[in-house]
Amino acid sequence: MSIRLRLTAWYTGILFVTLLIFSSAVYGFVHLYTYEELKQRLVQEANKIGYTSSSVALLPDRSSALNMEAADLYVQLYTFYNGSIWRSGNMEFSGLQFENPTVDRALSMTKPGEFKRFSFNGASFIVYESPVVETNSRKLFGWLQIGASTRTIEQTLDRLQSILIMGSAATLVIASTLGLFLARKSMKPIGKVTEAAEQIQKGTDLSVRIEYDGPEDEIGQLIGTFNGMLERTEGFYKELEDAYAAQRRFVSDASHELRTPLTTIRGNVDLLQKMWTEAPGERANMDEETIKQISVEAVGDISDEAKRMSRLVNDMLSLARADTGQTFELDPVPLQPLVEEVARRAHFLEKTAEWHVGELSVLNGVYVEGNKDYLQQMLFIFIENAFKYTPEGEVSLDVVLYKGQVGLRISDTGIGMDKDEVPFIFERFYRADQSRGITSGTGLGLSIAKWIIDEHKGSVEVVTRRGEGSTFIVWLPVVFAPPLE
């Protein structure tokens, strides 16, 4: 059973119980009120009766009898002395008779008067019975019975019962119909939520949003939450797609980078194997000196390519750590000895450009929250990159302090690049098309450097122009520095 039908059933059931209780209360109140009113009327009329008594019988006066008949009441007087009975004219005409009481019953009455129900020829009556006592002797003289037909009351109660039943039934039908309509209207947004969820399950469109212009009730809050969940799901899905695309690109580029050194190594191994397994007579035009020279060159190529693959694997391992969210411990690091050591060791790097180091004394007493080894690795990446893309000219390193940050500036006068390439240089395996295949490298260095900078809560600034060189400024937040003079 759907929620709409269950809500309607619950609503109808509660309404049915409410109408049943209300109708029963109304019917009971009207029933009690009408019968009590009739009883009070009988008592009042009994008290108005005047008597003319003799030693023979108990008789009402004429006016009282006429008034009783005019009020459609039935009066019967019974005399205990001789058992004579007087009945009103309407009783004589209809043949109606009340039960004659016994003396014992009259004497055992605990109240001045009692009521009893009486049926005659299918008609119901209510009868008020009261003993008649002599005024002087206070002796029991007779018995007064006044009755009234309850036909009108019963007809009224039957009509009321029919009205309550029909009205309640009509109310239930109308309320159930309207309740089902309102339930469908109220649950309609839930249907939209279901449709959107089905579309998400099928994977057709994650940009679906549920339009809702109703009040901010529970359904409105549910739809708002669901739309927010859809938005986050769409964002996660797009991030996942981008991650998969980057992973595929990473695997493709890694395969490309590894294929070249593996091919070189395999070719040299095949050459060495062929030379050293052939018989001496089969080595055409090759003396021992030539074979030795070729072997040394082949082993050198194998060594270079192995080193290149080792660097590539190490770089990929660093990036894998970054992808898994691994971090490193950060401690206050004095920058002056760190940068001076990097500058000193940079003299021994393979290079064709001149190496210049600016004034580093401004770093005296300057500390950053970082990791010494990773900071050195980051600086060497930028310096090696500058040497790699500067076949002639100069590469320089200097520092600058500005508003609580320290800038480590590496500049070169190399080949530079176009401005539209700057957003991509920190992507993995990215290298300018003009240098790919010409300048050696894996294209992972700047990606690693960017990860190190981000872990140190720093930033990097790039200024470059094609044919004029590039400048990288790494900005790191300073945790302690002496006051500037």
C-alpha positions as CSV (number, residue, x, y, z in Angstrom):
1,M,0.0,0.0,0.0
2,S,1.4,3.4,-1.0
3,I,2.0,6.2,1.5
4,R,-0.9,8.2,0.0
5,L,-3.4,5.4,0.7
6,R,-2.0,4.8,4.1
7,L,-2.3,8.4,5.0
8,T,-5.8,8.5,3.7
9,A,-6.7,5.3,5.6
10,W,-5.3,6.7,8.8
11,Y,-7.1,10.0,8.3
12,T,-10.4,8.3,7.5
13,G,-10.1,6.0,10.4
14,I,-9.4,8.8,12.9
15,L,-12.3,10.8,11.4
16,F,-14.6,7.8,11.7
17,V,-13.8,7.3,15.4
18,T,-14.2,11.0,16.0
19,L,-17.6,11.1,14.2
20,L,-18.7,7.9,16.0
21,I,-17.9,9.4,19.4
22,F,-19.5,12.8,18.5
23,S,-22.7,11.2,17.1
24,S,-23.1,8.9,20.1
25,A,-22.6,11.9,22.4
26,V,-25.2,13.9,20.5
27,Y,-27.7,11.1,20.3
28,G,-27.3,10.3,24.0
29,F,-27.7,13.9,25.0
30,V,-30.8,14.4,23.0
31,H,-32.2,11.1,24.2
32,L,-31.6,12.0,27.8
33,Y,-32.9,15.5,27.4
34,T,-36.2,14.7,25.7
35,Y,-37.1,11.9,28.1
36,E,-36.1,14.0,31.1
37,E,-38.2,16.8,29.8
38,L,-41.2,14.5,29.4
39,K,-40.8,13.1,32.9
40,Q,-40.6,16.6,34.4
41,R,-43.8,17.4,32.5
42,L,-45.6,14.4,33.9
43,V,-44.5,15.2,37.4
44,Q,-45.7,18.8,37.0
45,E,-49.0,17.8,35.6
46,A,-49.5,15.2,38.4
47,N,-49.0,17.9,41.0
48,K,-51.7,20.1,39.3
49,I,-54.4,17.5,39.6
50,G,-57.3,18.4,42.0
51,Y,-59.3,15.6,43.5
52,T,-62.9,15.1,44.5
53,S,-63.1,12.1,46.9
54,S,-65.9,10.3,48.5
55,S,-66.2,7.0,50.4
56,V,-66.8,5.3,47.2
57,A,-64.0,6.4,44.8
58,L,-61.1,8.8,44.0
59,L,-62.0,11.2,41.2
60,P,-60.2,14.2,39.6
61,D,-62.1,17.4,39.3
62,R,-63.5,18.2,35.9
63,S,-61.0,20.9,34.9
64,S,-58.0,18.8,35.7
65,A,-59.4,15.9,33.6
66,L,-60.0,18.2,30.6
67,N,-56.6,19.8,30.9
68,M,-55.0,16.3,30.9
69,E,-56.8,15.2,27.8
70,A,-56.0,18.5,26.1
71,A,-52.3,17.9,26.9
72,D,-52.6,14.4,25.3
73,L,-51.9,12.7,28.7
74,Y,-53.6,9.6,29.9
75,V,-54.8,9.5,33.5
76,Q,-55.9,6.6,35.6
77,L,-57.0,6.7,39.3
78,Y,-57.3,3.6,41.3
79,T,-59.1,3.4,44.7
80,F,-57.8,0.8,47.1
81,Y,-61.0,0.6,49.3
82,N,-63.2,-0.8,46.6
83,G,-60.9,-1.3,43.6
84,S,-62.8,1.2,41.5
85,I,-60.9,2.7,38.5
86,W,-61.3,6.0,36.8
87,R,-59.8,6.6,33.4
88,S,-59.6,9.7,31.3
89,G,-61.7,9.9,28.1
90,N,-58.9,9.3,25.7
91,M,-58.0,6.1,27.6
92,E,-61.7,4.9,27.4
93,F,-61.7,5.8,23.6
94,S,-58.5,4.0,22.8
95,G,-59.0,1.1,25.2
96,L,-55.7,1.8,26.9
97,Q,-55.3,0.4,30.4
98,F,-52.5,0.7,33.0
99,E,-51.5,-2.1,35.3
100,N,-53.2,-1.9,38.7
101,P,-50.8,-1.8,41.6
102,T,-51.0,-3.8,44.8
103,V,-51.1,-2.3,48.2
104,D,-47.8,-3.9,49.1
105,R,-46.1,-2.3,46.2
106,A,-47.6,1.0,47.0
107,L,-46.4,0.8,50.6
108,S,-42.9,-0.4,49.6
109,M,-42.3,2.7,47.4
110,T,-39.2,4.6,48.6
111,K,-39.9,7.7,46.5
112,P,-43.0,9.9,46.1
113,G,-43.3,8.8,42.5
114,E,-41.8,6.3,40.0
115,F,-41.6,6.0,36.3
116,K,-42.1,2.8,34.3
117,R,-42.2,2.0,30.6
118,F,-45.3,0.5,29.1
119,S,-46.3,-0.9,25.7
120,F,-49.8,-1.3,24.4
121,N,-50.7,-2.5,20.8
122,G,-47.1,-1.8,19.7
123,A,-47.1,1.7,21.1
124,S,-44.7,2.8,23.8
125,F,-45.7,4.8,26.8
126,I,-44.0,6.2,29.9
127,V,-46.1,6.2,33.0
128,Y,-45.6,8.2,36.2
129,E,-47.1,6.4,39.2
130,S,-47.7,8.1,42.6
131,P,-49.7,7.1,45.7
132,V,-52.6,9.4,46.8
133,V,-52.8,10.0,50.5
134,E,-55.7,11.4,52.5
135,T,-54.9,14.9,53.7
136,N,-56.0,14.6,57.3
137,S,-55.2,11.0,58.2
138,R,-52.2,10.6,55.9
139,K,-53.6,7.1,55.0
140,L,-53.1,5.5,51.6
141,F,-56.3,6.2,49.7
142,G,-55.6,5.6,46.0
143,W,-53.1,5.4,43.2
144,L,-52.4,8.0,40.5
145,Q,-51.0,7.0,37.0
146,I,-50.3,9.6,34.3
147,G,-48.9,8.3,31.0
148,A,-47.7,9.9,27.8
149,S,-46.9,8.4,24.4
150,T,-43.3,8.3,23.5
151,R,-44.0,7.9,19.8
152,T,-43.0,11.5,18.9
153,I,-39.8,11.2,20.9
154,E,-38.9,7.9,19.3
155,Q,-39.6,9.3,15.8
156,T,-37.4,12.3,16.6
157,L,-34.6,10.1,17.8
158,D,-34.9,7.8,14.8
159,R,-34.7,10.8,12.5
160,L,-31.7,12.1,14.5
161,Q,-30.0,8.7,14.3
162,S,-30.6,8.6,10.5
163,I,-29.3,12.2,10.1
164,L,-26.2,11.4,12.2
165,I,-25.5,8.1,10.3
166,M,-26.0,9.6,6.8
167,G,-24.2,12.8,7.7
168,S,-21.2,10.9,9.1
169,A,-21.1,8.6,6.1
170,A,-21.3,11.6,3.7
171,T,-18.6,13.4,5.7
172,L,-16.4,10.3,5.6
173,V,-16.8,10.0,1.8
174,I,-16.1,13.7,1.2
175,A,-13.2,13.8,3.7
176,S,-11.7,10.6,2.2
177,T,-11.9,12.0,-1.3
178,L,-10.4,15.3,-0.3
179,G,-7.8,13.6,1.9
180,L,-6.7,11.4,-1.0
181,F,-6.5,14.4,-3.2
182,L,-4.5,16.4,-0.7
183,A,-2.3,13.4,0.0
184,R,-1.5,13.0,-3.7
185,K,-0.8,16.7,-4.0
186,S,1.4,16.7,-0.9
187,M,3.2,13.5,-2.0
188,K,3.7,14.7,-5.5
189,P,7.2,16.2,-4.7
190,I,8.2,12.9,-3.3
191,G,7.5,11.4,-6.7
192,K,9.8,13.9,-8.2
193,V,12.5,12.9,-5.7
194,T,11.9,9.2,-6.7
195,E,12.2,10.1,-10.4
196,A,15.4,12.0,-9.8
197,A,16.8,9.1,-7.7
198,E,16.0,6.7,-10.6
199,Q,17.8,8.9,-13.1
200,I,20.8,9.0,-10.8
201,Q,20.6,5.2,-10.4
202,K,20.6,4.9,-14.2
203,G,23.5,7.4,-14.4
204,T,21.8,9.4,-17.1
205,D,21.9,12.9,-15.7
206,L,23.4,14.1,-12.4
207,S,22.5,17.8,-13.1
208,V,18.8,17.1,-12.4
209,R,17.3,19.3,-9.7
210,I,13.8,19.1,-8.2
211,E,11.8,22.3,-8.6
212,Y,9.7,23.1,-5.6
213,D,7.8,26.3,-4.9
214,G,5.8,25.1,-1.9
215,P,6.3,26.1,1.8
216,E,9.4,25.2,3.7
217,D,7.8,22.3,5.5
218,E,9.2,18.8,6.0
219,I,8.8,18.0,2.3
220,G,10.4,21.3,1.4
221,Q,13.3,20.6,3.7
222,L,13.6,17.1,2.3
223,I,13.8,18.4,-1.3
224,G,16.3,21.1,-0.3
225,T,18.5,18.4,1.3
226,F,18.1,16.1,-1.7
227,N,19.0,18.9,-4.1
228,G,22.1,19.7,-2.0
229,M,23.0,16.0,-2.0
230,L,22.6,15.9,-5.8
231,E,24.8,18.9,-6.1
232,R,27.5,17.3,-3.9
233,T,27.1,14.0,-5.7
234,E,27.5,15.8,-9.1
235,G,30.6,17.5,-7.8
236,F,32.1,14.3,-6.5
237,Y,31.3,12.5,-9.7
238,K,33.0,15.3,-11.8
239,E,36.0,15.2,-9.4
240,L,36.1,11.4,-9.8
241,E,35.9,11.7,-13.6
242,D,38.7,14.3,-13.6
243,A,40.7,12.0,-11.3
244,Y,40.1,9.0,-13.6
245,A,41.1,11.1,-16.6
246,A,44.2,12.3,-14.8
247,Q,45.0,8.8,-13.8
248,R,44.7,7.5,-17.3
249,R,46.8,10.4,-18.6
250,F,49.3,9.7,-15.8
251,V,49.5,6.0,-16.7
252,S,49.8,6.8,-20.4
253,D,52.6,9.4,-19.8
254,A,54.3,7.1,-17.3
255,S,54.2,4.3,-19.9
256,H,55.6,6.6,-22.5
257,E,58.4,7.8,-20.2
258,L,59.3,4.3,-19.2
259,R,59.2,2.9,-22.7
260,T,62.1,5.0,-24.0
261,P,64.7,4.0,-21.4
262,L,63.5,0.4,-21.4
263,T,63.9,0.3,-25.2
264,T,67.4,1.8,-24.9
265,I,68.4,-0.7,-22.2
266,R,67.0,-3.7,-24.1
267,G,68.7,-2.6,-27.3
268,N,72.1,-2.2,-25.6
269,V,71.7,-5.5,-23.8
270,D,70.9,-7.2,-27.1
271,L,73.9,-5.6,-28.7
272,L,76.2,-6.7,-25.9
273,Q,74.8,-10.2,-25.9
274,K,75.3,-10.5,-29.6
275,M,78.8,-9.2,-29.5
276,W,80.0,-11.4,-26.7
277,T,78.2,-14.6,-27.8
278,E,79.5,-14.6,-31.4
279,A,82.6,-16.5,-32.2
280,P,85.8,-14.4,-32.7
281,G,85.7,-15.2,-36.4
282,E,82.2,-13.9,-36.9
283,R,83.0,-10.4,-35.5
284,A,83.4,-8.7,-38.9
285,N,85.7,-5.7,-38.9
286,M,85.7,-5.5,-35.1
287,D,88.8,-5.8,-33.1
288,E,89.0,-6.1,-29.4
289,E,89.5,-2.4,-28.8
290,T,86.4,-1.5,-30.8
291,I,84.3,-4.1,-29.0
292,K,85.5,-2.7,-25.7
293,Q,84.7,0.8,-26.7
294,I,81.2,-0.2,-27.9
295,S,80.7,-2.2,-24.7
296,V,81.6,0.8,-22.5
297,E,79.3,3.1,-24.4
298,A,76.4,0.5,-24.1
299,V,77.0,0.1,-20.4
300,G,77.1,3.9,-20.0
301,D,73.7,4.2,-21.8
302,I,72.2,1.4,-19.6
303,S,73.5,3.2,-16.5
304,D,72.1,6.6,-17.6
305,E,68.7,5.1,-18.5
306,A,68.6,3.2,-15.2
307,K,69.3,6.4,-13.3
308,R,66.6,8.1,-15.3
309,M,64.1,5.3,-14.5
310,S,65.1,5.5,-10.8
311,R,64.4,9.2,-10.7
312,L,61.1,8.7,-12.5
313,V,60.1,5.9,-10.0
314,N,61.1,8.1,-7.0
315,D,59.1,11.0,-8.4
316,M,56.1,8.8,-9.0
317,L,56.4,7.5,-5.4
318,S,56.4,11.0,-4.0
319,L,53.3,11.9,-6.0
320,A,51.6,8.7,-4.9
321,R,52.2,9.7,-1.3
322,A,50.7,13.1,-2.1
323,D,47.6,11.4,-3.7
324,T,47.0,9.3,-0.6
325,G,47.0,12.4,1.6
326,Q,50.3,11.6,3.4
327,T,51.9,14.5,5.1
328,F,55.1,15.1,6.8
329,E,56.1,16.6,10.1
330,L,56.6,20.4,10.2
331,D,59.1,22.0,12.6
332,P,60.6,25.5,12.8
333,V,63.4,25.6,10.3
334,P,66.0,28.4,10.0
335,L,66.1,29.4,6.4
336,Q,69.6,31.0,6.1
337,P,71.6,27.8,6.6
338,L,69.2,25.8,4.5
339,V,69.3,28.1,1.5
340,E,73.1,28.6,1.8
341,E,73.6,24.8,1.7
342,V,71.3,24.5,-1.4
343,A,73.2,27.4,-3.1
344,R,76.6,25.7,-2.3
345,R,75.5,22.3,-3.6
346,A,74.0,23.8,-6.7
347,H,77.5,24.7,-7.9
348,F,78.1,21.0,-8.5
349,L,75.0,20.4,-10.6
350,E,75.4,19.7,-14.3
351,K,74.9,23.0,-16.1
352,T,75.9,25.2,-19.0
353,A,74.7,28.5,-17.5
354,E,76.4,30.7,-14.9
355,W,75.2,30.4,-11.3
356,H,74.7,33.5,-9.2
357,V,73.6,33.7,-5.6
358,G,72.2,36.9,-4.1
359,E,72.6,38.3,-0.6
360,L,71.3,35.7,1.9
361,S,72.1,37.5,5.1
362,V,68.5,38.9,5.2
363,L,67.5,35.4,6.2
364,N,69.4,35.6,9.4
365,G,66.9,34.7,12.2
366,V,64.1,33.9,9.8
367,Y,62.2,30.7,10.5
368,V,59.4,28.9,8.7
369,E,57.2,26.0,9.7
370,G,58.4,23.2,7.4
371,N,60.5,20.1,6.7
372,K,64.1,20.7,5.9
373,D,64.5,17.8,3.4
374,Y,61.4,18.6,1.4
375,L,62.3,22.3,1.3
376,Q,65.7,21.5,-0.1
377,Q,64.1,19.1,-2.6
378,M,61.7,21.8,-3.7
379,L,64.5,24.3,-4.3
380,F,66.7,21.8,-6.2
381,I,63.7,21.1,-8.5
382,F,63.4,24.7,-9.5
383,I,67.2,25.2,-9.8
384,E,67.7,22.0,-11.9
385,N,64.7,23.1,-14.0
386,A,66.3,26.5,-14.6
387,F,69.6,24.9,-15.5
388,K,67.9,22.5,-17.8
389,Y,66.1,25.2,-19.8
390,T,69.0,27.7,-19.9
391,P,71.5,26.4,-22.4
392,E,73.4,29.7,-22.0
393,G,73.1,32.7,-19.8
394,E,72.7,32.7,-16.1
395,V,70.6,31.3,-13.3
396,S,70.3,33.2,-10.0
397,L,68.9,32.7,-6.5
398,D,67.9,35.5,-4.1
399,V,65.4,36.2,-1.4
400,V,62.9,38.9,-0.4
401,L,60.9,39.5,2.8
402,Y,57.4,41.0,2.4
403,K,54.5,41.3,4.9
404,G,55.2,38.2,7.0
405,Q,56.3,36.1,4.1
406,V,59.6,35.1,2.6
407,G,60.1,34.8,-1.1
408,L,62.7,32.4,-2.5
409,R,63.3,33.7,-6.1
410,I,64.9,31.5,-8.8
411,S,65.4,33.4,-12.1
412,D,66.9,32.3,-15.4
413,T,67.6,33.8,-18.8
414,G,66.7,30.6,-20.7
415,I,64.1,29.7,-23.3
416,G,61.1,30.8,-21.2
417,M,57.6,29.9,-22.3
418,D,54.3,31.5,-23.3
419,K,51.9,32.8,-20.7
420,D,49.2,30.4,-21.8
421,E,51.4,27.5,-20.8
422,V,51.8,28.7,-17.1
423,P,48.6,27.1,-15.8
424,F,49.7,23.6,-17.0
425,I,53.4,23.5,-16.0
426,F,52.5,22.1,-12.5
427,E,50.6,19.2,-14.1
428,R,52.2,15.8,-14.1
429,F,54.3,14.9,-17.2
430,Y,53.6,18.3,-18.7
431,R,56.4,19.8,-20.7
432,A,56.3,22.5,-23.4
433,D,55.9,20.9,-26.8
434,Q,58.9,22.7,-28.1
435,S,61.1,21.1,-25.5
436,R,59.6,17.6,-25.3
437,G,62.1,15.1,-26.7
438,I,64.8,17.8,-26.8
439,T,65.3,18.6,-23.1
440,S,65.6,15.6,-20.8
441,G,63.3,15.1,-17.9
442,T,60.1,13.3,-16.7
443,G,57.8,16.3,-16.3
444,L,57.1,15.4,-12.6
445,G,59.5,17.8,-10.9
446,L,57.2,20.9,-10.8
447,S,54.2,18.7,-9.7
448,I,56.3,17.5,-6.7
449,A,57.4,21.0,-6.0
450,K,53.9,22.3,-6.0
451,W,52.8,19.6,-3.6
452,I,55.6,20.5,-1.2
453,I,54.7,24.2,-1.4
454,D,51.0,23.4,-0.7
455,E,52.0,21.3,2.3
456,H,53.9,24.2,3.7
457,K,50.9,26.5,3.2
458,G,52.8,28.5,0.7
459,S,52.3,29.7,-2.9
460,V,54.3,30.1,-6.1
461,E,54.5,33.0,-8.5
462,V,55.6,32.6,-12.1
463,V,56.8,35.4,-14.4
464,T,57.9,34.3,-17.9
465,R,58.2,35.3,-21.5
466,R,59.2,33.2,-24.5
467,G,62.9,33.6,-25.3
468,E,63.6,35.8,-22.3
469,G,63.6,33.4,-19.4
470,S,61.4,32.6,-16.4
471,T,61.3,33.6,-12.7
472,F,59.7,31.5,-10.0
473,I,59.1,33.0,-6.5
474,V,58.1,30.6,-3.8
475,W,56.3,32.4,-1.0
476,L,56.3,30.8,2.5
477,P,54.7,32.1,5.7
478,V,57.3,33.2,8.3
479,V,56.8,32.0,11.9
480,F,59.6,34.1,13.3
481,A,61.8,36.9,12.0
482,P,63.9,39.6,13.6
483,P,62.6,43.2,13.2
484,L,63.7,44.9,10.0
485,E,66.2,47.7,10.5
